[in-house]
Amino acid sequence: MKATHRLRTLVLSAALALSTQVSAATFNDSFSSGLNATYWTVTEFHPGVAASLYSVTTPSGQVHLERKPGFIGSGLQYVAVNLNLSALGGNIAGDFSTRIDFSNAVIALGGLNQVQLNATFADGSFFLAVHDNDAGTVNNHVWYDVVSPFTGALAGKHNDAADHGTFTISRTGNVVTGSFNSTVLFSANDSSALTGIQFTLQNNLSNNALISANYDNFSLTAASVPAPIPEPETYAMLLAGLGLLGFASRRRKQKLAA
């Protein structure tokens, strides 16, 4: 009897592992133990420059991104910390909300030196919440593009000289909204699946300014997140359990017949 109970438990565990949806999923990271490689990867973009242009450290439970001195680059350059959505179940269809705090933002020389929280979607579009120094005015805004290649537009400019704040990108229904603290910056329609989230530090306009920022208290909440694709071992466990249950049932009937 105990053996049969254990077999039923085995089959139930395997069946649960094959479930396709996890409701109201939430992922929080305060970076108290640094960047967990299961969930985060770091990438740099600086065409024509082989050496790393940025440092990534995690002092005092924060992620510190900083441009290294002494390097020459041109055009768009950035360092990005990318969330591994596959570790959380995969792309997100439907409602979601993601946020991150930034502080001690140094974005000298104006232009497109930026602190960003970025979301990308399956249709190739992107939605960026941005803190930068545009024409000498520190501000927060959204940069978005509903069709790739890169032909984005600036929207929702909100002047604020503070070097810290909270960016949020969320979707309710088909409406994606970017916010800075409690201020809504801009909204646009996009119903395609969320495929990427990253926070970045960016240099542009062919400058090599020593920009930097701290990032903390990341959060992602989704109404429904696909579960990870089951490992082959999960299917094997389910089939083995069903086979053993069938065998136990036949043995029990043989004993009763005798």
Secondary structure as UniProt FT lines:
FT   HELIX           2..17
FT   STRAND          21..29
FT   TURN            32..33
FT   TURN            37..39
FT   STRAND          40..45
FT   TURN            47..48
FT   STRAND          54..57
FT   HELIX           59..61
FT   STRAND          63..67
FT   TURN            69..70
FT   STRAND          77..83
FT   HELIX           85..88
FT   STRAND          96..106
FT   TURN            108..109
FT   TURN            111..112
FT   STRAND          114..121
FT   TURN            122..123
FT   STRAND          126..134
FT   TURN            135..136
FT   STRAND          137..145
FT   STRAND          153..159
FT   STRAND          165..172
FT   TURN            173..174
FT   STRAND          175..180
FT   TURN            181..182
FT   STRAND          183..189
FT   STRAND          194..203
FT   TURN            205..206
FT   STRAND          212..226
FT   HELIX           232..257
//
